């Protein structure tokens, strides 16, 4: 198990940075698609998808912040 004080390698830092950017983009796109939907069920799917990506973003950011 990794100690919270352990340093993140440069390679892992790049992966985390990329993943955080992907999650932010997916959140934004899903939210936009939800705004375009007239169908209530489809709008709900888009908004729930956006929420999941926002949670993923937050979890990754929290993990990254805990190692700085």
Backbone as JSON Lines, residues from 0, in Angstrom:
{"i":0,"aa":"X","n":[0.85,-1.19,0.0],"ca":[0.0,0.0,0.0],"c":[0.89,1.25,0.0]}
{"i":1,"aa":"X","n":[0.5,2.24,-0.79],"ca":[1.29,3.44,-0.92],"c":[1.03,4.4,0.24]}
{"i":2,"aa":"X","n":[2.09,4.95,0.75],"ca":[2.01,5.96,1.79],"c":[1.56,7.27,1.15]}
{"i":3,"aa":"X","n":[0.7,8.02,1.83],"ca":[0.22,9.3,1.29],"c":[1.34,10.28,1.03]}
{"i":4,"aa":"X","n":[2.47,10.12,1.72],"ca":[3.59,11.03,1.53],"c":[4.48,10.61,0.37]}
{"i":5,"aa":"X","n":[4.2,9.47,-0.26],"ca":[5.0,9.0,-1.37],"c":[4.87,9.96,-2.55]}
{"i":6,"aa":"X","n":[5.98,10.13,-3.26],"ca":[5.98,11.01,-4.43],"c":[5.35,10.29,-5.61]}
{"i":7,"aa":"X","n":[4.67,11.04,-6.44],"ca":[4.11,10.5,-7.67],"c":[5.18,10.66,-8.75]}
{"i":8,"aa":"X","n":[5.45,9.58,-9.49],"ca":[6.45,9.65,-10.54],"c":[5.96,10.56,-11.67]}
{"i":9,"aa":"X","n":[6.89,11.04,-12.48],"ca":[6.54,11.93,-13.58],"c":[5.57,11.25,-14.55]}
{"i":10,"aa":"X","n":[5.81,9.96,-14.82],"ca":[4.91,9.23,-15.72],"c":[3.5,9.15,-15.15]}
{"i":11,"aa":"X","n":[3.39,8.82,-13.87],"ca":[2.07,8.72,-13.23],"c":[1.41,10.08,-13.12]}
{"i":12,"aa":"X","n":[2.2,11.12,-12.91],"ca":[1.65,12.47,-12.85],"c":[1.04,12.86,-14.2]}
{"i":13,"aa":"X","n":[1.7,12.49,-15.31],"ca":[1.16,12.77,-16.64],"c":[-0.15,12.02,-16.86]}
{"i":14,"aa":"X","n":[-0.19,10.76,-16.44],"ca":[-1.41,9.97,-16.59],"c":[-2.55,10.6,-15.79]}
{"i":15,"aa":"X","n":[-2.28,10.98,-14.56],"ca":[-3.3,11.62,-13.72],"c":[-3.78,12.93,-14.35]}
{"i":16,"aa":"X","n":[-2.84,13.74,-14.82],"ca":[-3.2,15.02,-15.45],"c":[-4.09,14.78,-16.67]}
{"i":17,"aa":"X","n":[-3.69,13.81,-17.51],"ca":[-4.5,13.5,-18.7],"c":[-5.9,13.03,-18.3]}
{"i":18,"aa":"X","n":[-5.97,12.15,-17.32],"ca":[-7.26,11.6,-16.9],"c":[-8.16,12.69,-16.31]}
{"i":19,"aa":"X","n":[-7.58,13.58,-15.54],"ca":[-8.35,14.7,-14.97],"c":[-8.92,15.57,-16.1]}
{"i":20,"aa":"X","n":[-8.1,15.83,-17.12],"ca":[-8.57,16.62,-18.26],"c":[-9.68,15.89,-19.02]}
{"i":21,"aa":"X","n":[-9.54,14.58,-19.2],"ca":[-10.58,13.8,-19.88],"c":[-11.89,13.84,-19.1]}
{"i":22,"aa":"X","n":[-11.81,13.68,-17.79],"ca":[-13.03,13.69,-16.97],"c":[-13.71,15.05,-17.03]}
{"i":23,"aa":"X","n":[-12.93,16.12,-17.0],"ca":[-13.51,17.47,-17.1],"c":[-14.21,17.65,-18.44]}
{"i":24,"aa":"X","n":[-13.57,17.19,-19.52],"ca":[-14.16,17.32,-20.84],"c":[-15.43,16.48,-20.98]}
{"i":25,"aa":"X","n":[-15.39,15.24,-20.48],"ca":[-16.57,14.38,-20.56],"c":[-17.73,14.95,-19.74]}
{"i":26,"aa":"X","n":[-17.43,15.53,-18.61],"ca":[-18.47,16.17,-17.79],"c":[-19.11,17.31,-18.58]}
{"i":27,"aa":"X","n":[-18.27,18.15,-19.17],"ca":[-18.76,19.3,-19.93],"c":[-19.62,18.86,-21.13]}
{"i":28,"aa":"X","n":[-19.14,17.86,-21.87],"ca":[-19.88,17.4,-23.05],"c":[-21.21,16.75,-22.67]}
{"i":29,"aa":"X","n":[-21.2,15.91,-21.65],"ca":[-22.45,15.26,-21.23],"c":[-23.46,16.31,-20.77]}
{"i":30,"aa":"X","n":[-22.99,17.32,-20.05],"ca":[-23.89,18.39,-19.58],"c":[-24.46,19.15,-20.78]}
{"i":31,"aa":"X","n":[-23.62,19.44,-21.77],"ca":[-24.1,20.13,-22.97],"c":[-25.13,19.29,-23.71]}
{"i":32,"aa":"X","n":[-24.85,18.01,-23.88],"ca":[-25.79,17.13,-24.58],"c":[-27.12,17.09,-23.84]}
{"i":33,"aa":"X","n":[-27.07,17.11,-22.51],"ca":[-28.3,17.14,-21.73],"c":[-29.12,18.39,-22.0]}
{"i":34,"aa":"X","n":[-28.45,19.5,-22.24],"ca":[-29.15,20.75,-22.55],"c":[-29.83,20.69,-23.91]}
{"i":35,"aa":"X","n":[-29.26,19.92,-24.83],"ca":[-29.83,19.81,-26.18],"c":[-31.03,18.87,-26.24]}
{"i":36,"aa":"X","n":[-31.18,18.0,-25.25],"ca":[-32.21,16.97,-25.29],"c":[-33.59,17.51,-24.97]}
{"i":37,"aa":"X","n":[-34.57,17.11,-25.76],"ca":[-35.96,17.43,-25.46],"c":[-36.61,16.3,-24.69]}
{"i":38,"aa":"X","n":[-36.08,15.09,-24.85],"ca":[-36.61,13.92,-24.17],"c":[-36.12,13.91,-22.72]}
{"i":39,"aa":"X","n":[-37.05,13.87,-21.78],"ca":[-36.72,13.94,-20.36],"c":[-35.83,12.78,-19.92]}
{"i":40,"aa":"X","n":[-36.13,11.57,-20.42],"ca":[-35.32,10.41,-20.03],"c":[-33.89,10.54,-20.53]}
{"i":41,"aa":"X","n":[-33.73,10.97,-21.76],"ca":[-32.4,11.13,-22.33],"c":[-31.64,12.26,-21.62]}
{"i":42,"aa":"X","n":[-32.34,13.32,-21.31],"ca":[-31.73,14.43,-20.56],"c":[-31.22,13.94,-19.21]}
{"i":43,"aa":"X","n":[-32.0,13.08,-18.55],"ca":[-31.59,12.52,-17.26],"c":[-30.35,11.66,-17.39]}
{"i":44,"aa":"X","n":[-30.29,10.84,-18.45],"ca":[-29.11,10.0,-18.69],"c":[-27.87,10.88,-18.87]}
{"i":45,"aa":"X","n":[-28.0,11.91,-19.66],"ca":[-26.87,12.83,-19.9],"c":[-26.43,13.5,-18.61]}
{"i":46,"aa":"X","n":[-27.38,13.96,-17.81],"ca":[-27.04,14.65,-16.56],"c":[-26.42,13.7,-15.55]}
{"i":47,"aa":"X","n":[-26.91,12.46,-15.48],"ca":[-26.31,11.48,-14.57],"c":[-24.89,11.12,-15.03]}
{"i":48,"aa":"X","n":[-24.71,11.04,-16.35],"ca":[-23.38,10.77,-16.89],"c":[-22.43,11.92,-16.54]}
{"i":49,"aa":"X","n":[-22.89,13.14,-16.68],"ca":[-22.08,14.3,-16.32],"c":[-21.72,14.27,-14.84]}
{"i":50,"aa":"X","n":[-22.67,13.89,-14.0],"ca":[-22.42,13.82,-12.55],"c":[-21.34,12.79,-12.23]}
{"i":51,"aa":"X","n":[-21.38,11.65,-12.91],"ca":[-20.36,10.6,-12.68],"c":[-18.98,11.13,-13.05]}
{"i":52,"aa":"X","n":[-18.89,11.81,-14.19],"ca":[-17.58,12.33,-14.61],"c":[-17.11,13.45,-13.67]}
{"i":53,"aa":"X","n":[-18.03,14.22,-13.13],"ca":[-17.65,15.24,-12.15],"c":[-17.11,14.58,-10.88]}
{"i":54,"aa":"X","n":[-17.76,13.5,-10.44],"ca":[-17.27,12.76,-9.27],"c":[-15.9,12.17,-9.53]}
{"i":55,"aa":"X","n":[-15.7,11.61,-10.72],"ca":[-14.39,11.06,-11.08],"c":[-13.32,12.14,-11.07]}
{"i":56,"aa":"X","n":[-13.65,13.31,-11.64],"ca":[-12.74,14.44,-11.65],"c":[-12.35,14.83,-10.23]}
{"i":57,"aa":"X","n":[-13.35,14.96,-9.37],"ca":[-13.11,15.37,-7.99],"c":[-12.26,14.35,-7.25]}
{"i":58,"aa":"X","n":[-12.54,13.06,-7.45],"ca":[-11.76,12.02,-6.77],"c":[-10.3,12.04,-7.24]}
{"i":59,"aa":"X","n":[-10.08,12.18,-8.53],"ca":[-8.71,12.24,-9.04],"c":[-7.99,13.48,-8.54]}
{"i":60,"aa":"X","n":[-8.67,14.6,-8.54],"ca":[-8.06,15.86,-8.06],"c":[-7.73,15.77,-6.58]}
{"i":61,"aa":"X","n":[-8.62,15.18,-5.8],"ca":[-8.37,15.01,-4.37],"c":[-7.15,14.11,-4.14]}
{"i":62,"aa":"X","n":[-7.08,13.02,-4.91],"ca":[-5.94,12.11,-4.81],"c":[-4.64,12.85,-5.15]}
{"i":63,"aa":"X","n":[-4.67,13.59,-6.25],"ca":[-3.48,14.33,-6.66],"c":[-3.08,15.36,-5.6]}
{"i":64,"aa":"X","n":[-4.04,16.09,-5.09],"ca":[-3.76,17.11,-4.06],"c":[-3.19,16.5,-2.79]}
{"i":65,"aa":"X","n":[-3.58,15.27,-2.48],"ca":[-3.1,14.62,-1.24],"c":[-1.64,14.2,-1.36]}
{"i":66,"aa":"X","n":[-1.1,14.23,-2.56],"ca":[0.3,13.83,-2.77],"c":[1.21,15.0,-3.1]}
{"i":67,"aa":"X","n":[0.75,16.19,-2.87],"ca":[1.6,17.35,-3.15],"c":[2.16,17.92,-1.88]}
